[in-house]
Amino acid sequence: MKLKKILIATLTIVPTVALISASCGNTQNLDALKDFISKTKLSDILDGAEQVDSPKKAEDLEEGKKQVSNKAV
């Protein structure tokens, strides 16, 4: 019974650790985004963005439109 519990715990933990280490290793796009945000004024980022209470899904927006939610998501 103890071996069965250890096996179940191992099968749960190993994929989780593998997923976390794989996702943490690839941050090129995140680093580029952080760099872009630090070099760009907030007013330039929000230029042309519509402020709404409940934003539409990205696929429902017209091409080139931006929305910013007034509420935390």
PyMOL commands that set and color helices and strands:
alter all, ss='L'
color gray80, all
select helices_A, chain A and resi 2-25+28-39+42-45+58-60
alter helices_A, ss='H'
color red, helices_A
select strands_A, chain A and resi 49-52+66-69
alter strands_A, ss='S'
color yellow, strands_A
deselect
rebuild
show_as cartoon
